[in-house]
Amino acid sequence: MTVIDISNTRQLLERASNDDLEPLVEYILKANTESLSKQVDFKRNHPEHRRYASSILDELRLFGGNSFVNLWRKSGPSYTEVVRDVASKLKVKGAGSMELIELEEAMVQSILRQALEKSSGEDRRELEVILREAGLDKTKMTALLNGSALSGLVVPAVARLILYRTSTVIVNSMAQQLLGHGLRSAVVAGGTFAGGRAVAALAGPVGWVIAGIWTAMDLAGPAYRVTIPCVLQIAMLRLKTRAEAATDFMNGAFDG
């Protein structure tokens, strides 16, 4: 079996399913300035997205260049720079000094914190129970809300599963608001952070956070309507790959 370099985004997309790549293509094609549909490999292979995954990434980098006021006109900035720019727009503290995987985790954690702050009533109580079952007592929950990283509060494998499950809710809400439908691929892995319960409890608060992001991004430039949802979709795919590696271990330790 070929081993994938988890930090290599091109490899990640080339190994993803067509369903996983479909929303990236949809976000790009909605933009008036897209050039993906003019590419030979797109015309030849669409909707077999895996066959032109490299072109999808290159197109996303071009949109990242637009976000940077076209400082990169030919190929766009590096993907890490695109992610760093999106993280800054999402007000992730310290984004300028973070590397790719840390940036992606920080974005998901930022939205999770905002969702927890916006949740109330039964949703809030259910989220607190779920997170407590995953190892976040009251003190650790306070630390999370104050900016501490999940990886420093719970077992790393549990942190990855929490982040992955949260990311599936984020990208599904993003698709519902921007594309008018949910994602076929937004299915959570097994293990802790009680799957269906977590998704149901997070859905409303995350939706409110995403709606607020779009209100702000409407004022920031059209390129972000491509880069933000695409970057978060790819973050979910990377978290999915990392979570799957931890699932067997967690299934043996928790009854999800």
C-alpha positions as CSV (number, residue, x, y, z in Angstrom):
1,M,0.0,0.0,0.0
2,T,1.3,3.4,-0.9
3,V,2.0,5.6,2.1
4,I,0.6,9.1,1.8
5,D,2.5,12.1,3.1
6,I,-0.2,13.7,5.2
7,S,1.3,17.2,4.9
8,N,1.3,16.9,1.1
9,T,-1.9,18.5,-0.1
10,R,-1.5,17.4,-3.7
11,Q,-1.1,13.8,-2.6
12,L,-4.1,14.1,-0.3
13,L,-6.4,15.3,-3.1
14,E,-5.1,12.7,-5.5
15,R,-6.1,10.0,-3.0
16,A,-9.5,11.5,-2.1
17,S,-12.8,10.2,-3.4
18,N,-14.8,12.0,-6.1
19,D,-17.4,12.7,-3.5
20,D,-14.8,14.4,-1.3
21,L,-13.6,16.5,-4.2
22,E,-17.0,17.4,-5.6
23,P,-17.6,20.4,-3.2
24,L,-14.2,21.9,-4.1
25,V,-15.2,21.8,-7.8
26,E,-18.6,23.3,-7.1
27,Y,-17.2,26.2,-5.1
28,I,-14.7,27.0,-7.8
29,L,-17.2,26.7,-10.7
30,K,-19.6,29.2,-8.9
31,A,-16.9,31.9,-9.3
32,N,-17.1,34.1,-12.4
33,T,-13.3,34.3,-12.6
34,E,-12.6,30.5,-12.5
35,S,-10.5,29.0,-15.2
36,L,-10.8,25.3,-14.1
37,S,-13.6,24.5,-16.6
38,K,-11.3,25.6,-19.4
39,Q,-8.6,23.1,-18.5
40,V,-8.1,20.2,-20.8
41,D,-7.9,17.6,-18.0
42,F,-11.2,19.0,-16.6
43,K,-13.0,18.7,-19.9
44,R,-11.6,15.2,-20.5
45,N,-12.3,13.8,-17.0
46,H,-15.1,15.7,-15.2
47,P,-16.9,14.4,-13.1
48,E,-14.0,12.0,-12.3
49,H,-12.4,14.7,-10.1
50,R,-9.6,12.5,-8.9
51,R,-8.1,12.5,-12.4
52,Y,-7.6,16.3,-12.3
53,A,-7.1,16.8,-8.6
54,S,-3.8,18.6,-9.2
55,S,-5.6,21.2,-11.4
56,I,-8.1,21.7,-8.6
57,L,-5.3,22.6,-6.2
58,D,-3.6,24.8,-8.7
59,E,-6.9,26.7,-9.3
60,L,-7.4,27.2,-5.6
61,R,-3.9,28.7,-5.3
62,L,-4.8,31.1,-8.1
63,F,-7.8,32.2,-6.0
64,G,-5.5,32.6,-3.1
65,G,-3.4,34.9,-5.3
66,N,-6.5,37.0,-5.8
67,S,-6.9,37.2,-2.1
68,F,-3.3,38.5,-2.0
69,V,-4.2,41.2,-4.5
70,N,-2.6,39.3,-7.3
71,L,0.9,39.3,-5.9
72,W,1.3,35.9,-7.5
73,R,-0.1,36.1,-11.0
74,K,1.1,32.9,-12.7
75,S,0.7,30.0,-10.2
76,G,-0.6,31.6,-7.0
77,P,1.0,31.5,-3.6
78,S,1.9,28.2,-1.9
79,Y,-1.1,26.3,-0.5
80,T,0.2,26.9,3.1
81,E,0.1,30.6,2.4
82,V,-3.5,30.4,1.2
83,V,-4.4,28.6,4.4
84,R,-2.5,31.1,6.5
85,D,-4.5,33.9,4.8
86,V,-7.8,32.2,5.4
87,A,-6.9,31.5,9.0
88,S,-6.1,35.2,9.5
89,K,-9.5,36.1,8.0
90,L,-11.1,33.7,10.5
91,K,-9.2,35.6,13.2
92,V,-7.0,32.7,14.3
93,K,-4.4,34.1,16.7
94,G,-0.8,33.5,15.7
95,A,-1.7,32.2,12.2
96,G,1.4,33.9,10.7
97,S,3.8,31.6,12.6
98,M,1.9,28.3,12.2
99,E,2.5,25.5,9.8
100,L,-0.1,23.8,7.6
101,I,-1.5,21.1,9.9
102,E,-1.5,23.4,12.9
103,L,-3.3,26.1,10.9
104,E,-6.0,23.7,9.9
105,E,-6.6,22.5,13.5
106,A,-6.6,26.0,14.8
107,M,-9.3,27.0,12.3
108,V,-11.6,24.1,13.3
109,Q,-10.9,24.8,17.0
110,S,-11.8,28.5,16.5
111,I,-15.1,27.6,14.9
112,L,-15.8,25.0,17.6
113,R,-15.1,27.6,20.4
114,Q,-17.5,30.1,18.7
115,A,-20.1,27.4,18.4
116,L,-19.8,26.5,22.1
117,E,-20.1,30.1,23.0
118,K,-23.3,30.5,20.8
119,S,-24.9,27.2,22.0
120,S,-27.5,27.3,24.7
121,G,-30.2,25.1,26.3
122,E,-30.3,21.5,25.4
123,D,-27.6,21.8,22.7
124,R,-25.2,23.3,25.2
125,R,-25.9,20.7,27.8
126,E,-25.5,17.9,25.3
127,L,-22.2,19.3,24.0
128,E,-20.9,19.6,27.5
129,V,-21.8,16.0,28.3
130,I,-20.2,14.7,25.0
131,L,-17.0,16.7,25.6
132,R,-16.8,15.5,29.2
133,E,-17.1,11.9,28.0
134,A,-14.2,12.7,25.7
135,G,-12.0,13.8,28.6
136,L,-12.8,17.6,28.9
137,D,-13.8,18.3,32.4
138,K,-14.9,21.8,33.5
139,T,-11.4,23.1,33.9
140,K,-10.3,21.8,30.5
141,M,-13.5,23.1,28.9
142,T,-12.6,26.6,30.2
143,A,-9.1,26.2,28.9
144,L,-10.4,25.3,25.5
145,L,-12.7,28.3,25.4
146,N,-9.8,30.5,26.5
147,G,-7.7,29.4,23.5
148,S,-5.9,26.2,24.6
149,A,-5.4,23.6,21.9
150,L,-7.3,20.4,22.2
151,S,-4.1,18.3,21.7
152,G,-2.8,19.7,25.0
153,L,-6.0,18.9,26.9
154,V,-6.9,15.3,25.9
155,V,-5.2,12.3,24.4
156,P,-4.0,13.3,20.9
157,A,-6.0,10.5,19.2
158,V,-9.2,11.8,20.9
159,A,-8.3,15.4,19.9
160,R,-8.1,14.3,16.2
161,L,-11.5,12.6,16.4
162,I,-13.1,15.6,18.0
163,L,-11.6,17.9,15.4
164,Y,-12.6,15.6,12.5
165,R,-16.2,15.3,13.7
166,T,-16.4,19.1,14.2
167,S,-14.9,19.7,10.7
168,T,-17.6,17.5,9.1
169,V,-20.3,19.6,10.7
170,I,-18.5,22.8,9.5
171,V,-18.1,21.7,5.9
172,N,-21.7,20.4,5.7
173,S,-23.1,23.7,7.1
174,M,-20.8,25.5,4.6
175,A,-22.2,23.5,1.7
176,Q,-25.8,24.0,2.8
177,Q,-25.4,27.7,3.0
178,L,-23.3,28.3,-0.2
179,L,-24.3,25.3,-2.5
180,G,-27.8,24.7,-1.3
181,H,-27.2,21.1,-0.2
182,G,-25.3,19.1,2.3
183,L,-22.3,16.8,1.5
184,R,-22.5,13.2,0.6
185,S,-19.1,12.7,2.0
186,A,-19.7,14.3,5.4
187,V,-19.9,11.0,7.3
188,V,-18.1,10.8,10.6
189,A,-15.7,8.0,11.7
190,G,-16.4,5.7,14.6
191,G,-14.9,6.2,18.1
192,T,-15.4,8.7,20.8
193,F,-17.0,12.2,20.6
194,A,-20.4,10.4,20.2
195,G,-21.0,10.7,16.4
196,G,-24.7,11.4,15.8
197,R,-25.2,13.2,19.1
198,A,-22.2,15.6,18.5
199,V,-23.3,16.3,14.9
200,A,-26.9,17.1,16.0
201,A,-25.8,19.3,18.9
202,L,-23.2,21.2,16.9
203,A,-25.2,21.7,13.7
204,G,-27.2,24.8,14.9
205,P,-24.5,26.7,16.6
206,V,-22.0,26.0,13.8
207,G,-24.5,27.2,11.3
208,W,-24.8,30.5,13.1
209,V,-21.0,30.9,13.1
210,I,-20.8,30.1,9.4
211,A,-23.5,32.6,8.6
212,G,-21.5,35.3,10.5
213,I,-18.4,34.4,8.6
214,W,-20.2,35.0,5.3
215,T,-21.6,38.3,6.5
216,A,-18.0,39.4,7.1
217,M,-16.5,37.9,4.0
218,D,-19.0,39.6,1.7
219,L,-17.1,42.8,2.6
220,A,-13.6,41.2,2.1
221,G,-13.6,40.2,-1.6
222,P,-15.1,37.5,-3.7
223,A,-12.0,35.2,-3.7
224,Y,-12.7,34.3,-0.1
225,R,-16.0,32.7,-1.1
226,V,-13.8,30.1,-2.8
227,T,-10.8,29.9,-0.6
228,I,-12.5,29.7,2.8
229,P,-14.9,26.8,2.0
230,C,-12.2,25.0,0.0
231,V,-9.6,25.3,2.7
232,L,-12.0,24.1,5.3
233,Q,-13.0,21.1,3.1
234,I,-9.4,20.1,2.6
235,A,-8.8,20.5,6.3
236,M,-11.6,18.1,6.9
237,L,-10.1,15.6,4.4
238,R,-6.7,15.8,6.2
239,L,-8.3,15.4,9.6
240,K,-10.3,12.4,8.2
241,T,-7.1,10.7,7.2
242,R,-5.5,11.4,10.5
243,A,-8.6,10.4,12.5
244,E,-8.9,7.1,10.6
245,A,-5.4,6.1,11.9
246,A,-6.6,6.6,15.4
247,T,-10.0,5.1,15.2
248,D,-9.1,1.5,15.9
249,F,-7.3,2.5,19.1
250,M,-10.1,4.7,20.2
251,N,-12.8,2.1,19.5
252,G,-11.0,-0.2,21.9
253,A,-11.0,2.4,24.6
254,F,-14.4,4.1,24.3
255,D,-17.9,3.0,23.6
256,G,-19.0,5.8,21.1
